[in-house]
Amino acid sequence: MKKLLFLISNLQGGGAERAAARLSLALQKHYQIYWIIRSHAPPVYPIGGEILSDPTFDLPLFPPSLRSLQNFWQLARKIHSLKRTLRPFLTLSFMRGSNLLNVLTGGPTLLSLRSYPTLYSLPLLRKPFNFFLLHLYRKANLVVPNSQATACFLKRYLPRHKIFPIPNFLFPPQLPPPTFLPPTPTLITMGRLDKLKGHIHLLRVWPYLKQAFPKLQLHFLGAPPAYKKIDVSSQLQKYAQNLPGAEDIHFLGFQSDPFPYLRQATIFAFPSLHEGFPNAILEALACALPVVSADCLSGPREILAPNTPVLKQTQEVEFAPYGILFPVPDGRFRPPQTPLTYAEKCLKDAILSLLRNPQQQKHYRQRALERAQHYHPHRILPLWLNALQRATRC
């Protein structure tokens, strides 16, 4: 079999990491898979293939400094040397840093883009940094964005024959979704505890939800990212302690298998500020959960309202075919007594609409399972096999 090399920063949790791990499992019947994982921490997800990297690859690249620049070039030399020794027919990389290293170290390359590109980097550096990245992306054999919205953005800068969008797929849960509603209404969300995930907005609307439904529970699945200095997790938990019904707010940490928790929930809420193509929504749909999501770039609209323009963003509560969309919040921490913003009012109204209307819940549960089938491996894997072949011909 041909040798296929995967390049990624870590497999310690997160949607992109989970997607890469799943892809390796699906492709291991077709290719001999090897991994370069820049972090020496063991993967938290099952993977297909063999890990070639060792602890000497774990060189800190952040925060930016002369030392991190030296580490970057040292790491690039290590990867270049390993590529020359292994001679893979293609190197598949995930996320910004690994994509950059993949292009710079030569050989046939396929880049997997996991987030909407204009949201990379600090605002003042966004334009020059994106120009630099996009210039390098032109050197890749093929670029695979995971959303149509990202593909639309890339078409302004890259040759169209180098762009091949493929959505994420999921292995469905082994157990079927429950056929009955949980006895205790439970609102659940999932994602790393980072400001960009917008978790604060669920805490902001919590008092209004709790007042209307005193038995309601709120569950957070996710852990803070290791690379961020600001501990948003502690901020969220401290904020929650001062809210009414704080004893019913639970931070459950990272779970490599979220399905048992999703199966016990009533509604999945997703107030993220930006995404690539959120696995969390796909996993919620697979568990027949009604989804309330921010209409952020990119992914939620493509999943929940597939027949609408991919770059559209709603300015009101939108009852889409496969879930409910609301305007993107701003991610700001405000004191609990501060009035809700317009986006937060929309989030509150959407959740209350579902809680008050069992028929609406039933409708979206049925539609969730229907939509989840579109992301089954048997639909998505052929696209990846096609992309890998196309990359070697470019």
C-alpha positions in Angstrom: 0.0 0.0 0.0 1.0 3.6 -0.6 2.4 5.6 2.4 0.3 8.5 3.6 1.7 10.9 6.2 -0.5 12.8 8.6 0.9 16.0 10.1 -0.9 17.7 13.1 0.1 19.7 16.2 -1.6 17.4 18.7 -4.4 15.0 19.3 -5.4 16.3 22.7 -9.0 17.2 22.0 -10.8 19.5 19.7 -12.9 19.2 16.6 -10.1 19.3 14.1 -8.1 16.7 16.0 -11.1 14.4 16.3 -11.8 14.8 12.5 -8.2 13.9 11.7 -8.3 10.8 14.0 -11.5 9.7 12.4 -10.2 10.1 8.9 -7.1 8.0 9.7 -9.3 5.2 10.9 -11.4 5.4 7.7 -8.3 5.5 5.4 -6.2 2.8 7.0 -7.8 0.1 4.8 -6.6 2.0 1.8 -3.2 3.4 2.8 -0.3 2.7 5.1 -0.7 5.6 7.5 2.1 7.4 9.5 1.8 10.3 11.8 3.9 13.3 12.8 2.4 14.7 15.9 4.2 17.8 17.2 3.1 17.3 20.8 4.6 14.3 22.6 1.4 13.9 24.7 -0.4 10.6 23.8 -3.5 10.9 21.6 -6.9 11.0 23.4 -8.6 9.6 20.3 -8.1 6.2 18.7 -6.2 6.6 15.4 -5.1 4.5 12.5 -1.5 4.1 11.6 1.9 4.5 13.3 3.3 7.6 15.1 6.8 8.4 13.9 7.5 11.6 15.8 9.2 11.6 19.2 9.4 14.1 22.1 12.1 16.1 20.2 9.4 17.3 17.9 7.6 19.0 20.8 9.1 22.5 20.4 7.0 25.4 21.6 6.1 27.8 18.8 4.0 30.3 20.9 4.1 33.0 22.1 6.0 34.5 19.1 9.6 35.3 19.9 13.1 34.8 18.5 13.2 31.4 20.4 9.9 30.2 18.9 11.2 31.2 15.4 14.3 29.1 16.0 12.1 26.2 17.1 10.0 26.6 14.0 13.0 26.2 11.6 14.4 23.3 13.7 11.0 21.6 13.5 10.8 22.2 9.8 14.2 20.5 9.3 13.1 17.5 11.3 9.9 17.1 9.3 11.8 17.6 6.0 14.3 14.9 7.0 11.5 12.5 8.0 9.7 13.1 4.7 12.9 12.3 2.8 13.4 9.1 4.7 9.7 7.9 4.6 9.0 9.0 1.0 5.2 9.2 1.4 3.2 9.6 -1.8 1.4 12.6 0.0 1.5 14.5 3.3 -1.9 15.5 4.7 -1.8 18.3 7.3 -4.4 19.8 9.5 -4.7 23.4 10.8 -2.7 26.5 10.2 0.7 25.8 11.8 1.0 22.3 10.4 -0.2 23.4 7.0 2.6 26.0 7.0 5.2 23.4 7.9 3.8 21.0 5.4 4.3 23.4 2.4 7.7 24.6 3.6 9.1 21.1 4.0 8.4 20.1 0.4 7.0 17.0 -1.3 3.4 16.5 -2.5 1.0 18.2 0.0 -2.6 18.3 0.8 -3.8 21.0 3.3 -6.9 20.5 5.4 -8.4 23.9 6.4 -10.4 23.7 9.6 -11.6 27.3 10.2 -12.9 30.2 8.2 -9.7 32.0 7.1 -10.5 35.6 7.7 -10.7 35.0 11.4 -7.1 33.9 11.8 -4.7 36.1 13.8 -5.0 39.4 15.5 -7.0 42.1 13.7 -4.0 44.3 12.9 -2.1 41.4 11.5 -5.0 39.7 9.8 -4.5 41.0 6.2 -0.7 40.6 5.9 -0.8 37.2 7.7 -3.6 35.9 5.5 -1.8 37.2 2.4 1.3 35.2 3.5 -0.7 32.1 4.2 -2.7 32.2 1.0 0.5 32.7 -1.0 1.9 29.5 0.5 -1.3 27.7 0.0 -0.9 28.2 -3.8 2.2 26.0 -3.6 0.2 23.0 -2.2 -1.1 20.3 -4.5 -4.6 20.5 -3.1 -6.4 22.5 -0.4 -9.4 20.9 1.3 -11.6 23.3 3.2 -14.3 21.6 5.4 -17.1 24.1 4.5 -18.5 25.6 1.3 -18.2 29.0 2.9 -14.4 28.6 3.3 -14.2 27.3 -0.3 -16.0 30.5 -1.5 -13.4 32.6 0.3 -10.5 30.6 -1.1 -11.8 30.9 -4.7 -10.9 34.6 -4.6 -7.2 33.8 -4.1 -6.4 30.3 -5.3 -6.8 28.5 -8.6 -10.2 26.7 -8.5 -8.7 23.3 -9.5 -6.7 23.4 -6.2 -9.8 23.7 -4.0 -11.8 20.6 -3.1 -14.3 21.1 -0.2 -15.1 18.1 1.9 -17.3 18.3 5.1 -16.5 16.5 8.3 -18.0 13.0 8.8 -18.8 11.2 12.0 -19.0 7.6 13.1 -22.5 7.4 14.4 -23.0 6.4 18.1 -23.1 2.6 18.7 -26.4 2.9 20.5 -29.5 4.4 18.8 -30.8 7.6 20.2 -33.4 7.3 23.0 -37.0 7.2 21.9 -38.2 9.1 25.0 -37.4 12.6 26.4 -35.2 12.7 29.5 -37.2 13.1 32.7 -35.1 16.2 33.6 -34.8 18.9 30.9 -31.1 19.3 30.2 -29.5 21.9 28.0 -26.0 20.8 26.8 -23.2 22.4 24.9 -19.8 21.1 23.8 -16.5 22.7 22.8 -13.2 23.8 24.3 -13.7 26.4 27.1 -12.4 29.3 25.1 -13.9 32.8 24.6 -14.5 32.1 20.9 -16.9 29.3 21.8 -19.3 31.9 23.4 -20.1 29.8 26.5 -20.6 33.0 28.5 -23.9 33.6 26.5 -25.5 30.5 27.9 -24.7 31.7 31.4 -26.1 35.1 30.5 -29.5 33.6 29.5 -29.5 31.0 32.2 -31.4 33.0 34.9 -34.3 33.5 32.4 -34.4 29.8 31.4 -34.2 28.7 35.0 -37.0 30.9 36.0 -39.3 29.5 33.3 -38.2 25.9 33.9 -37.0 25.4 37.5 -35.8 21.8 36.9 -33.6 22.7 34.0 -29.9 21.5 34.0 -27.0 23.1 32.1 -24.1 20.9 31.1 -20.8 22.0 29.6 -18.6 19.4 27.8 -15.0 20.6 27.2 -11.8 21.7 28.7 -9.7 24.9 28.3 -7.0 24.8 25.5 -3.5 24.3 26.8 -2.0 27.0 24.6 -4.1 29.9 26.1 -2.8 31.9 29.0 -6.2 33.3 30.0 -8.1 30.6 31.9 -11.6 31.1 30.5 -12.7 27.9 32.3 -12.2 29.5 35.7 -13.9 32.7 34.6 -16.9 30.8 33.5 -17.2 28.7 36.6 -16.8 31.8 38.8 -19.5 33.6 36.8 -21.8 30.6 37.2 -21.4 30.4 41.0 -23.1 33.8 41.3 -26.2 32.9 39.2 -29.5 31.6 40.5 -29.7 27.8 40.3 -25.9 27.5 40.2 -26.1 24.0 41.6 -27.7 22.9 38.4 -24.8 24.1 36.2 -22.2 21.4 35.6 -18.8 21.6 34.0 -18.1 18.0 33.0 -14.7 18.5 31.3 -13.4 17.0 28.1 -15.0 13.7 27.1 -13.4 11.6 24.4 -16.8 9.9 23.9 -19.5 12.6 24.3 -22.4 10.4 23.1 -23.6 9.1 26.5 -23.9 12.7 27.7 -25.6 13.9 24.5 -28.1 11.1 24.6 -29.3 12.2 28.0 -29.9 15.8 27.0 -32.9 17.7 25.8 -31.5 20.5 23.7 -28.0 21.2 22.2 -27.0 24.9 22.3 -24.0 26.2 20.3 -23.3 29.9 20.8 -19.9 29.9 19.0 -18.5 33.1 17.5 -16.8 31.3 14.6 -16.2 27.8 13.4 -14.9 25.7 10.5 -17.4 22.9 10.3 -18.5 22.0 13.8 -18.3 18.3 14.8 -20.2 19.1 17.9 -23.4 19.9 15.9 -23.0 16.7 13.8 -22.7 14.6 17.0 -25.7 16.3 18.5 -27.7 15.6 15.4 -26.6 11.9 15.5 -28.2 11.7 19.0 -31.4 13.2 17.7 -31.0 16.5 19.7 -32.7 19.7 18.6 -29.9 22.2 17.9 -29.9 25.9 18.6 -26.8 27.4 17.0 -25.3 30.8 16.4 -25.2 31.5 12.6 -21.4 31.9 12.6 -19.0 31.4 9.8 -18.7 28.7 8.9 -20.6 25.4 9.1 -23.8 25.8 11.2 -25.8 27.2 8.3 -24.6 24.6 5.9 -25.6 21.9 8.3 -28.9 23.2 9.5 -30.1 25.3 6.5 -28.4 23.6 3.5 -30.5 25.2 0.8 -29.7 28.8 1.8 -26.7 30.9 0.7 -23.6 29.7 2.6 -22.4 33.2 3.5 -25.8 34.4 4.8 -26.0 35.2 8.5 -29.4 35.7 10.1 -30.3 38.8 12.1 -33.2 37.1 13.9 -34.3 33.7 15.2 -34.5 31.4 12.1 -36.3 28.2 12.3 -34.3 26.3 9.7 -35.1 22.9 8.3 -32.7 21.0 10.6 -32.3 23.3 13.6 -32.6 26.8 14.9 -30.2 29.6 14.0 -29.7 32.9 15.9 -27.5 36.0 15.4 -23.8 35.6 16.3 -23.1 37.0 19.8 -20.0 39.1 20.6 -18.4 36.9 23.2 -18.1 39.6 25.8 -18.4 39.0 29.6 -20.9 41.3 31.1 -22.1 41.5 34.7 -25.2 39.2 35.3 -27.4 42.2 36.0 -26.7 43.8 32.7 -29.6 43.5 30.2 -29.3 40.8 27.5 -28.0 41.8 24.1 -30.1 41.3 21.1 -28.3 38.1 20.1 -28.7 36.8 23.7 -32.4 37.5 23.6 -32.6 35.5 20.4 -30.7 32.7 22.0 -33.1 32.7 25.0 -36.2 32.9 22.8 -35.0 29.9 20.7 -34.3 27.7 23.7 -37.6 28.6 25.4 -39.5 27.9 22.2 -38.2 24.4 22.2 -38.7 23.8 25.9 -42.3 25.0 25.7 -43.2 23.1 22.6 -42.9 19.3 22.8 -44.1 19.0 19.2 -41.4 21.3 18.0 -38.8 19.2 19.9 -40.2 16.0 18.3 -40.0 17.6 14.8 -36.4 18.7 15.2 -35.4 15.3 16.7 -36.7 13.6 13.6 -35.0 16.0 11.3 -31.8 15.8 13.3 -31.4 12.0 12.5 -32.3 12.6 8.9 -29.6 15.3 8.5 -26.9 13.2 10.4 -27.1 10.6 7.7 -25.7 13.0 5.2 -22.3 12.9 7.1 -22.0 9.2 7.4 -18.6 7.8 6.4 -20.0 6.0 3.4 -20.9 9.4 1.9 -17.8 11.3 2.8 -15.0 8.8 2.5 -15.2 8.5 -1.3 -14.7 12.3 -1.5 -11.5 11.9 0.5 -10.3 9.1 -1.7 -10.9 11.2 -4.7 -9.1 14.2 -3.2 -6.0 12.1 -2.4 -5.8 10.9 -6.0 -6.4 14.4 -7.3 -3.6 15.8 -5.1 -1.1 13.5 -6.7 -2.1 14.7 -10.2 -1.9 18.4 -9.5 
